[in-house]
Amino acid sequence: MSNYGSSEVADEQISYNNGSTDLDQSSRKRVDVRALGPILILSACLVYLSVPGAQRDQQSTTPELDVFSITEIPQSERNPISNQSYFYKFTYPVANGTGLSGFEKLTKFLCPPMADPEDLGCDGLKVGCEVLISQQTTADETLHGFQLHMVDTPRFETYTGGFTIDQWQTYFTELNGNMSEFNAFQHNKVTLFTTNLAVLQQKLESENEDYMARLSGDMYAHILIQINGRIYEVIGASTSELDLAKFKAWDDSECKGAHVPIKPVSFYQNQVMELMSDWDDDAISRTAVFEEETGLPPLLFVGVSVATDSLHSLKFDSLVTDSQRFANADWSLKHYGEECVALTGEWPQMPGISVKYVHNAEATQGEQTILTYESAVAKSHSEHLAPTGNWFGWDHWLDQHIGVRNTVYDPGDHKVMCERLSREITESLIHTETPVGERLVMGGGGDKALNQTHIYSGYHGTLAWEYNQQCYEWREESVPGICSCNAMNNDIAYFTETGVQCS
């Protein structure tokens, strides 16, 4: 039996001087939200928000693996409720008018609709389906849904000097072709586990749908499909029920070790069985009905991968530090031979789940490179978020994010803890000059009213991170909600300009 690539992986935990992200006393004083009122905090946001450049140091001759290092933040320095955070969604922006076709493909091959397509106003649309997630936070332990979103909003903007979302989607689709050849952009993917991969393969074959089929030793089989140019990977046990003639082993140039999950097949099988037998929430009910109607077994979220041109500490240290302090992440470097390395995040409260930033120097990239892609996202953030000094700005790349929800809610005894975490996140993002678009969602009632602060954070790389806090840091009317009727994604600005509520 194969060790599915574990012998190729060397984990590395190194310490370095983290002065660039630790907040000194002077910086804490200038943005101490417990000492300043809401209006002053918003002013601080406007003054200090900007984005660092994303250019690689072309003059450096130091091997990349020798300059990157990771600080392990002790549990005592993490927020007390950081372990109450879990992933709840993964989102892609899509080309104008392709949201519904993407929704159709998602719900045909992967998972049940989370709801009907949501009209965001002015031809804006949000669609998605729902899979399962196994998480062990104690504050809200019965929620086990993970959403796959697509956002179709023609008025949201990207970098004016580069490709639009429509052009990038066309490029990805053409580069992926019929899914017969691997390219470096396919490291950008969401990975899902199924207890019976053969059912999906048979469904794809019956629909004449292109897919990539790979093997990790004799343990894991992988099927990759593209939807609107983006990669969705479904993995499962390599069994005789599969048509294994359609599969081949990952090649070295494809960074084969990076595609292997952090746990064995049996671990994820047991998670699915436990969820489907012991829990009763909406996501599980929808999954059970979907299986009855389509024959497709439940899918379990196990990770996200992000292609990156560089793994230099100065670019990733704010993400690593913030996600440790505020979401209880643990990061390590995993080396897969000489040409591939991954910065890998894991979460004790979400065993078996990982986020991997993969630097693969050998894979084909095409006419547009990973560096071009990362630079386009960074320039877009800089153009639309930082120079205007606007904490409430927006660009379409912020719609490309993974959502981290903290399960401690505003109402009741946990209000102070929730607001303290929200303020710590804000303080760090301002200090590190991370580009941010913040939005509020209001409504609902009872003990778990829908009072959410969504802090979309444009860290280095092409994936933004959304901190979803179940409380308001500020109680002012000046914090906007979402609105696809203007490029700023700002319902307050839209009402001011038109006198009409955004819908």
Backbone torsions as a table, in degrees:
resi	resn	phi	psi	omega
1	MET	NA	137.7	-176.6
2	SER	-74.2	153.8	172.4
3	ASN	-90.0	16.0	-179.8
4	TYR	35.8	47.8	167.7
5	GLY	91.8	-1.1	-174.4
6	SER	-65.2	-28.0	-179.4
7	SER	-71.1	-16.3	-179.2
8	GLU	-87.1	-6.8	-171.3
9	VAL	-104.7	126.5	173.2
10	ALA	-115.9	116.1	179.8
11	ASP	-82.4	145.5	-176.5
12	GLU	-136.6	125.3	174.0
13	GLN	-122.5	114.5	-175.6
14	ILE	-127.8	147.8	176.3
15	SER	-101.9	150.5	173.5
16	TYR	-146.9	167.6	179.2
17	ASN	-69.5	113.6	-174.2
18	ASN	-97.8	30.1	-177.5
19	GLY	-59.7	-24.8	-176.6
20	SER	-70.5	-21.4	-179.0
21	THR	-116.3	-16.7	173.9
22	ASP	-70.4	137.0	-178.4
23	LEU	-89.2	119.8	176.4
24	ASP	-78.5	172.3	-173.3
25	GLN	-63.6	-37.5	-178.6
26	SER	-64.3	-40.9	-179.8
27	SER	-71.1	-34.4	176.4
28	ARG	-62.3	-40.6	-178.5
29	LYS	-63.8	-37.2	-174.1
30	ARG	-75.1	-20.2	179.0
31	VAL	-127.8	27.3	-179.6
32	ASP	-72.4	103.5	-174.0
33	VAL	-70.8	-18.8	177.0
34	ARG	-75.5	-21.2	179.3
35	ALA	-97.6	-22.8	-176.9
36	LEU	-105.3	149.3	175.9
37	GLY	-76.8	168.9	-177.3
38	PRO	-56.1	-39.4	-176.7
39	ILE	-67.0	-40.2	178.9
40	LEU	-65.8	-34.7	179.2
41	ILE	-65.3	-42.9	178.1
42	LEU	-63.2	-36.4	177.5
43	SER	-64.6	-40.5	177.9
44	ALA	-61.4	-38.3	178.3
45	CYS	-59.6	-43.6	-176.7
46	LEU	-67.3	-31.9	-176.6
47	VAL	-77.4	-42.0	-166.6
48	TYR	-99.1	-9.4	-174.6
49	LEU	-76.0	125.0	170.5
50	SER	-157.9	177.9	-176.8
51	VAL	-125.5	135.6	174.3
52	PRO	-73.7	157.7	179.6
53	GLY	-68.5	161.3	-178.0
54	ALA	-116.8	20.0	-176.5
55	GLN	-81.4	139.3	175.7
56	ARG	-77.0	143.4	177.3
57	ASP	-76.7	98.1	-175.1
58	GLN	-69.0	-19.1	-176.5
59	GLN	-86.0	-12.9	-175.3
60	SER	-69.0	132.3	176.5
61	THR	-109.4	1.6	179.1
62	THR	-75.2	130.2	178.1
63	PRO	-55.9	136.9	-173.8
64	GLU	-58.9	-38.2	-175.6
65	LEU	-70.2	-15.2	179.3
66	ASP	-88.9	-17.9	-176.7
67	VAL	-101.2	-17.0	179.2
68	PHE	-85.8	137.5	178.4
69	SER	-148.6	161.0	-172.4
70	ILE	-128.4	130.8	172.8
71	THR	-93.0	128.7	173.9
72	GLU	-88.6	113.3	178.6
73	ILE	-79.9	118.6	-179.0
74	PRO	-59.1	152.2	179.1
75	GLN	-57.0	-33.8	-178.4
76	SER	-65.5	-20.3	179.7
77	GLU	-99.5	-1.2	177.2
78	ARG	-89.0	152.6	178.3
79	ASN	-59.1	140.4	-176.0
80	PRO	-57.6	-25.3	179.5
81	ILE	-107.0	18.3	179.2
82	SER	-61.6	-31.2	-179.4
83	ASN	-78.2	3.0	174.7
84	GLN	-92.8	6.6	-179.0
85	SER	-93.9	143.1	173.9
86	TYR	-148.1	159.4	178.2
87	PHE	-75.3	136.5	179.2
88	TYR	-128.0	-11.0	177.6
89	LYS	-161.2	161.1	173.9
90	PHE	-137.9	130.7	-169.2
91	THR	-131.0	140.6	171.5
92	TYR	-121.7	141.5	164.1
93	PRO	-79.8	145.1	-178.4
94	VAL	-127.3	163.0	-178.9
95	ALA	-63.0	152.2	-177.9
96	ASN	-54.1	127.2	175.5
97	GLY	82.0	4.8	-178.0
98	THR	-106.4	3.6	-178.3
99	GLY	-62.5	-43.8	-177.3
100	LEU	-68.2	-38.6	177.8
101	SER	-66.6	-37.4	175.5
102	GLY	-64.5	-40.1	178.0
103	PHE	-61.6	-42.0	179.1
104	GLU	-61.1	-41.7	-178.7
105	LYS	-73.0	-39.5	175.8
106	LEU	-55.9	-48.3	-174.1
107	THR	-82.3	-10.8	174.6
108	LYS	-83.3	-39.7	-171.3
109	PHE	-112.2	-17.3	-171.1
110	LEU	-119.0	-59.8	-167.2
111	CYS	-157.4	163.6	-177.6
112	PRO	-72.6	151.5	177.3
113	PRO	-59.9	138.2	175.0
114	MET	-75.2	-25.4	178.1
115	ALA	-173.5	178.0	172.6
116	ASP	-67.4	154.6	175.5
117	PRO	-50.7	135.4	-175.2
118	GLU	-98.7	122.3	177.5
119	ASP	-78.3	116.1	-179.3
120	LEU	-92.5	-0.5	-179.1
121	GLY	95.0	146.9	174.8
122	CYS	53.9	47.4	178.6
123	ASP	70.3	10.3	174.8
124	GLY	-84.9	143.5	-173.9
125	LEU	-146.1	137.1	170.8
126	LYS	-119.6	129.1	178.7
127	VAL	-128.9	164.3	177.6
128	GLY	176.5	166.0	174.6
129	CYS	-129.9	173.9	-171.0
130	GLU	-130.5	131.7	173.3
131	VAL	-115.7	-172.5	-177.9
132	LEU	-100.8	155.6	171.5
133	ILE	-139.6	141.2	176.2
134	SER	-102.4	114.4	-179.7
135	GLN	-136.8	151.2	-171.2
136	GLN	-121.9	32.7	172.3
137	THR	-73.0	147.9	-172.9
138	THR	-93.4	-21.9	-174.7
139	ALA	-72.2	-28.3	-175.6
140	ASP	-148.2	56.6	-164.8
141	GLU	-73.5	-8.8	-177.2
142	THR	-92.8	4.0	176.4
143	LEU	-93.7	118.7	-177.1
144	HIS	-134.6	33.1	175.2
145	GLY	-102.3	140.5	174.7
146	PHE	-128.2	126.0	-171.3
147	GLN	-101.3	139.6	172.9
148	LEU	-107.7	110.0	-174.8
149	HIS	-105.0	152.7	164.6
150	MET	-130.2	135.2	-178.9
151	VAL	-115.9	119.3	-178.2
152	ASP	-113.6	95.9	-173.9
153	THR	-135.6	97.8	-172.4
154	PRO	-65.4	-18.0	-176.4
155	ARG	-91.3	-12.5	178.6
156	PHE	-74.9	145.7	-169.8
157	GLU	-111.9	160.0	171.1
158	THR	-124.3	-168.4	-179.0
159	TYR	-60.3	124.9	-173.6
160	THR	-68.4	-20.5	-179.4
161	GLY	-93.6	7.1	-175.9
162	GLY	-134.8	-166.5	179.4
163	PHE	-62.4	147.4	168.4
164	THR	-83.2	172.9	173.6
165	ILE	-58.0	-41.1	179.4
166	ASP	-58.7	-43.8	-178.4
167	GLN	-69.6	-39.3	177.0
168	TRP	-64.3	-40.4	179.4
169	GLN	-63.3	-41.8	176.3
170	THR	-60.9	-42.7	-179.7
171	TYR	-62.9	-47.4	-179.9
172	PHE	-60.8	-43.4	-177.8
173	THR	-62.8	-44.5	-179.8
174	GLU	-69.8	-38.0	179.2
175	LEU	-65.4	-39.3	179.4
176	ASN	-71.7	-29.6	176.8
177	GLY	55.2	-128.2	179.9
178	ASN	-94.1	19.1	176.0
179	MET	65.7	26.5	179.4
180	SER	-92.0	-19.8	-177.6
181	GLU	-124.7	138.0	-180.0
182	PHE	-83.5	144.9	172.3
183	ASN	-136.7	162.9	-173.1
184	ALA	-62.1	-29.6	-179.9
185	PHE	-66.7	-17.9	179.3
186	GLN	-75.8	-4.1	167.8
187	HIS	-71.2	-16.0	172.3
188	ASN	-81.2	101.5	-174.2
189	LYS	-159.7	159.3	168.5
190	VAL	-108.6	138.2	-174.7
191	THR	-115.8	132.5	-176.9
192	LEU	-127.5	147.5	-179.4
193	PHE	-109.3	140.2	173.9
194	THR	-127.0	149.1	177.2
195	THR	-80.0	-10.4	-179.9
196	ASN	-148.1	87.9	-177.6
197	LEU	-69.6	-24.5	-178.2
198	ALA	-61.0	-34.2	179.9
199	VAL	-62.5	-43.1	178.0
200	LEU	-65.2	-43.8	179.6
201	GLN	-59.2	-43.4	179.5
202	GLN	-64.5	-37.4	178.4
203	LYS	-65.6	-44.7	179.0
204	LEU	-63.1	-41.5	179.2
205	GLU	-64.0	-41.9	-177.9
206	SER	-67.2	-26.1	-179.8
207	GLU	-97.4	4.8	-177.7
208	ASN	54.1	41.0	-178.4
209	GLU	-94.6	130.2	179.3
210	ASP	-67.9	142.7	176.2
211	TYR	-154.3	157.1	174.0
212	MET	-102.4	136.7	-177.9
213	ALA	-125.8	123.5	-176.8
214	ARG	-134.6	160.1	178.6
215	LEU	-125.3	139.7	169.6
216	SER	-108.5	93.4	-174.6
217	GLY	59.4	-143.9	177.5
218	ASP	-107.3	21.6	-179.2
219	MET	-103.2	-58.9	-173.4
220	TYR	-107.5	139.8	167.6
221	ALA	-113.4	144.3	-175.5
222	HIS	-126.5	132.8	171.1
223	ILE	-121.9	126.0	179.8
224	LEU	-116.4	130.8	174.4
225	ILE	-125.3	159.1	175.0
226	GLN	-112.0	138.8	174.8
227	ILE	-129.0	116.8	-173.9
228	ASN	52.6	40.0	176.8
229	GLY	82.2	-7.3	-177.5
230	ARG	-99.7	152.5	-172.3
231	ILE	-99.7	128.8	172.5
232	TYR	-119.2	123.3	-176.7
233	GLU	-111.5	130.9	174.6
234	VAL	-117.3	128.2	-177.4
235	ILE	-119.7	158.1	177.4
236	GLY	-169.0	-176.1	179.9
237	ALA	-67.8	141.9	174.3
238	SER	-80.3	103.8	-173.9
239	THR	-125.3	168.2	-178.5
240	SER	-70.7	-16.9	178.6
241	GLU	-68.5	-22.8	177.1
242	LEU	-75.4	152.2	169.8
243	ASP	-83.4	86.0	-172.3
244	LEU	-69.9	-12.3	175.7
245	ALA	-64.8	-22.1	179.4
246	LYS	-85.6	-6.2	-176.1
247	PHE	-104.0	154.4	169.3
248	LYS	-143.8	159.6	-179.0
249	ALA	-68.5	147.8	172.3
250	TRP	-57.1	138.1	177.2
251	ASP	-87.3	157.2	178.1
252	ASP	-56.8	-39.5	-178.8
253	SER	-67.4	-16.6	178.5
254	GLU	-90.8	4.4	-179.9
255	CYS	57.2	63.3	-168.4
256	LYS	-58.8	-36.1	-178.7
257	GLY	-66.1	-28.5	-177.5
258	ALA	-70.1	-16.7	-178.2
259	HIS	-90.0	-5.7	-176.8
260	VAL	-86.8	128.9	177.4
261	PRO	-62.0	164.7	-175.6
262	ILE	-82.9	-5.2	178.6
263	LYS	-129.8	158.4	178.7
264	PRO	-74.2	167.4	-178.3
265	VAL	-53.7	-45.8	-175.9
266	SER	-59.2	-31.9	-179.7
267	PHE	-62.8	-48.5	-178.2
268	TYR	-72.1	-34.6	175.2
269	GLN	-59.2	-43.9	179.6
270	ASN	-66.0	-36.8	177.6
271	GLN	-62.2	-45.0	179.4
272	VAL	-62.4	-45.5	-179.1
273	MET	-61.8	-41.9	-179.7
274	GLU	-65.2	-44.6	-179.8
275	LEU	-62.1	-45.4	-174.9
276	MET	-73.5	-18.9	-177.4
277	SER	-102.8	-28.1	-170.1
278	ASP	-110.4	-11.1	-174.3
279	TRP	-119.4	156.0	179.8
280	ASP	-142.1	84.5	172.7
281	ASP	-127.4	177.2	-172.8
282	ASP	-60.7	-40.0	-177.4
283	ALA	-63.6	-42.1	-179.6
284	ILE	-68.4	-39.5	177.9
285	SER	-62.8	-44.4	178.9
286	ARG	-63.3	-39.3	179.7
287	THR	-63.5	-42.1	-179.6
288	ALA	-64.0	-42.9	178.7
289	VAL	-65.5	-41.5	179.4
290	PHE	-60.7	-40.9	178.4
291	GLU	-64.2	-39.9	178.8
292	GLU	-63.4	-37.6	-174.4
293	GLU	-82.9	-32.7	-173.1
294	THR	-114.1	-18.9	-174.6
295	GLY	83.6	-7.1	-179.9
296	LEU	-79.7	123.5	-177.0
297	PRO	-71.8	167.0	-178.8
298	PRO	-58.9	145.8	174.1
299	LEU	-108.7	140.7	-178.4
300	LEU	-117.7	128.7	177.4
301	PHE	-71.1	126.4	179.1
302	VAL	-125.0	-6.7	176.5
303	GLY	163.9	171.5	177.3
304	VAL	-133.2	142.5	173.2
305	SER	-120.7	147.3	-179.1
306	VAL	-133.9	122.5	176.0
307	ALA	-72.9	138.1	177.4
308	THR	-140.0	147.5	179.3
309	ASP	-80.5	-21.8	-174.0
310	SER	-150.8	146.2	173.4
311	LEU	-121.0	64.3	179.6
312	HIS	-96.4	136.9	-172.9
313	SER	-58.0	-38.3	-175.6
314	LEU	-66.0	-18.0	179.1
315	LYS	-91.2	-30.7	-173.5
316	PHE	-107.2	-6.2	-170.5
317	ASP	-65.2	-33.5	179.6
318	SER	-68.5	-39.8	175.7
319	LEU	-62.5	-48.5	-177.9
320	VAL	-60.5	-47.7	-177.3
321	THR	-66.5	-46.9	-178.7
322	ASP	-63.3	-44.3	-177.3
323	SER	-68.5	-27.1	173.3
324	GLN	-71.3	-50.4	-175.3
325	ARG	-67.8	-36.0	-170.1
326	PHE	-107.9	-14.9	-179.4
327	ALA	-134.2	7.6	172.8
328	ASN	67.4	32.5	179.5
329	ALA	-77.4	155.4	170.1
330	ASP	-126.0	126.2	-175.3
331	TRP	-114.8	147.4	176.4
332	SER	-150.3	160.5	172.5
333	LEU	-97.1	131.9	177.6
334	LYS	-120.3	120.7	-176.0
335	HIS	-96.9	128.6	-180.0
336	TYR	-118.9	71.0	-177.2
337	GLY	82.6	-168.9	-173.9
338	GLU	-79.2	-24.6	-171.5
339	GLU	-105.3	1.5	-175.0
340	CYS	-145.5	134.9	177.8
341	VAL	-146.5	149.6	180.0
342	ALA	-129.7	134.9	167.6
343	LEU	-86.7	114.1	-168.3
344	THR	-117.7	124.5	176.4
345	GLY	-103.4	137.9	176.1
346	GLU	-132.7	159.0	-174.3
347	TRP	-134.0	119.2	-179.1
348	PRO	-56.9	-34.5	-178.9
349	GLN	-79.7	-6.1	176.2
350	MET	-131.5	67.3	-175.1
351	PRO	-60.4	135.9	178.6
352	GLY	94.1	-7.8	-177.9
353	ILE	-101.3	140.9	178.7
354	SER	-142.4	154.8	167.7
355	VAL	-120.5	126.3	-175.6
356	LYS	-122.5	123.4	168.3
357	TYR	-94.6	112.2	-169.1
358	VAL	-106.9	122.6	173.1
359	HIS	-104.9	107.0	-178.8
360	ASN	-116.4	105.0	-174.8
361	ALA	-80.8	-7.9	-172.7
362	GLU	-104.6	-25.3	-174.8
363	ALA	-69.7	149.4	175.5
364	THR	-63.0	139.5	180.0
365	GLN	-115.1	-26.3	-177.9
366	GLY	93.0	-171.4	-176.5
367	GLU	-64.8	-39.5	173.4
368	GLN	-94.6	137.8	-174.7
369	THR	-104.0	168.4	175.2
370	ILE	-60.6	-38.6	178.4
371	LEU	-62.8	-42.1	177.2
372	THR	-60.0	-42.8	-179.5
373	TYR	-63.3	-49.6	179.3
374	GLU	-61.7	-40.6	-179.8
375	SER	-66.1	-38.0	179.0
376	ALA	-62.3	-41.7	179.2
377	VAL	-66.4	-44.9	-179.9
378	ALA	-62.8	-42.0	179.7
379	LYS	-66.6	-35.7	177.2
380	SER	-65.0	-45.1	176.0
381	HIS	-58.1	-43.8	-177.7
382	SER	-64.8	-40.0	-177.2
383	GLU	-70.6	-41.1	-171.1
384	HIS	-101.4	-16.6	-175.5
385	LEU	-114.7	-51.2	-169.2
386	ALA	-80.4	-54.0	-172.2
387	PRO	-60.5	-31.0	179.5
388	THR	-75.9	-8.9	-177.9
389	GLY	64.4	28.4	-169.9
390	ASN	-106.7	108.3	176.1
391	TRP	-63.8	-20.5	-175.9
392	PHE	-110.8	24.4	173.9
393	GLY	-76.1	-174.8	-179.0
394	TRP	-160.2	148.8	162.2
395	ASP	-141.9	163.0	-171.2
396	HIS	-67.1	-22.7	179.9
397	TRP	-71.1	-19.2	173.4
398	LEU	-66.2	-19.9	174.8
399	ASP	-73.9	-6.8	176.3
400	GLN	-98.6	91.2	-170.4
401	HIS	-151.3	163.8	168.6
402	ILE	-112.0	137.1	-174.9
403	GLY	-98.9	127.8	177.8
404	VAL	-113.5	111.3	-178.4
405	ARG	-102.8	132.4	171.1
406	ASN	-93.8	133.0	-170.2
407	THR	-87.9	1.8	176.4
408	VAL	-82.2	123.3	-171.2
409	TYR	-97.6	158.5	-179.1
410	ASP	-64.2	-55.2	-176.7
411	PRO	-62.0	147.1	174.2
412	GLY	90.3	-158.2	-170.7
413	ASP	-71.7	-16.8	-173.4
414	HIS	-94.2	3.9	-176.5
415	LYS	-56.3	-46.0	-177.5
416	VAL	-63.5	-42.5	179.7
417	MET	-63.3	-41.4	-179.5
418	CYS	-64.3	-46.5	-178.8
419	GLU	-67.6	-34.1	178.0
420	ARG	-63.9	-43.3	178.2
421	LEU	-62.7	-43.5	179.4
422	SER	-59.2	-40.3	-179.5
423	ARG	-70.2	-36.7	177.2
424	GLU	-64.9	-40.9	177.0
425	ILE	-61.3	-48.3	179.5
426	THR	-58.0	-45.9	-178.0
427	GLU	-60.2	-43.2	-178.9
428	SER	-68.2	-41.9	-178.8
429	LEU	-64.5	-37.4	176.6
430	ILE	-67.0	-45.4	-177.3
431	HIS	-61.6	-41.9	-177.4
432	THR	-87.6	3.1	177.4
433	GLU	57.5	39.8	176.2
434	THR	-79.6	129.1	178.6
435	PRO	-65.6	136.0	-172.9
436	VAL	-137.8	143.1	165.2
437	GLY	-124.2	113.2	-177.1
438	GLU	-104.6	140.2	178.8
439	ARG	-138.4	153.9	177.3
440	LEU	-113.9	148.0	172.4
441	VAL	-126.6	123.0	-176.1
442	MET	-118.9	156.1	174.9
443	GLY	132.3	-177.5	179.6
444	GLY	83.8	-178.0	-179.2
445	GLY	-157.7	-177.5	-179.9
446	GLY	78.8	-162.9	-175.8
447	ASP	-70.5	-22.0	-177.1
448	LYS	-125.4	60.3	178.3
449	ALA	-64.2	152.4	-178.8
450	LEU	-81.8	81.3	178.2
451	ASN	-121.5	88.7	-168.1
452	GLN	-120.6	139.5	169.6
453	THR	-104.8	118.5	179.3
454	HIS	-104.8	112.7	-177.7
455	ILE	-108.3	96.7	-177.8
456	TYR	-84.1	116.0	-168.1
457	SER	-115.8	119.4	-175.5
458	GLY	-91.4	69.0	175.5
459	TYR	-64.1	173.3	178.6
460	HIS	-59.4	143.8	-179.4
461	GLY	106.0	-178.5	-174.6
462	THR	-93.8	-1.8	-179.5
463	LEU	-110.4	122.6	172.3
464	ALA	-85.0	158.0	177.5
465	TRP	-117.4	128.9	178.6
466	GLU	-104.5	119.5	171.2
467	TYR	-91.7	114.7	-179.6
468	ASN	-103.6	105.4	178.9
469	GLN	-100.5	135.0	-176.8
470	GLN	-86.1	41.1	179.3
471	CYS	-159.9	167.4	175.6
472	TYR	-101.8	130.3	171.3
473	GLU	-75.6	-34.5	178.9
474	TRP	-122.5	151.3	179.9
475	ARG	-108.5	17.3	-174.4
476	GLU	-86.0	153.1	177.5
477	GLU	-75.8	-7.3	-174.6
478	SER	-83.4	-2.3	178.4
479	VAL	-89.4	119.4	-169.7
480	PRO	-80.4	160.3	167.5
481	GLY	-102.5	178.7	-176.5
482	ILE	-73.0	151.1	178.8
483	CYS	-163.0	113.9	-178.8
484	SER	-88.0	9.3	179.8
485	CYS	-86.6	-8.1	173.4
486	ASN	-139.3	161.1	-175.3
487	ALA	-65.4	-22.7	-177.9
488	MET	-81.0	-6.4	-176.3
489	ASN	52.1	50.6	-169.1
490	ASN	-136.7	108.4	-176.7
491	ASP	-70.7	-29.6	179.0
492	ILE	-67.3	-45.8	179.0
493	ALA	-62.5	-38.6	-179.6
494	TYR	-65.4	-43.4	179.2
495	PHE	-65.5	-39.5	179.0
496	THR	-61.5	-39.5	-176.1
497	GLU	-78.9	-33.8	-170.5
498	THR	-115.1	-21.1	-174.0
499	GLY	76.9	8.6	-178.0
500	VAL	-116.4	138.2	176.8
501	GLN	-71.9	137.2	176.9
502	CYS	-72.4	136.6	-178.5
503	SER	-135.1	NA	NA
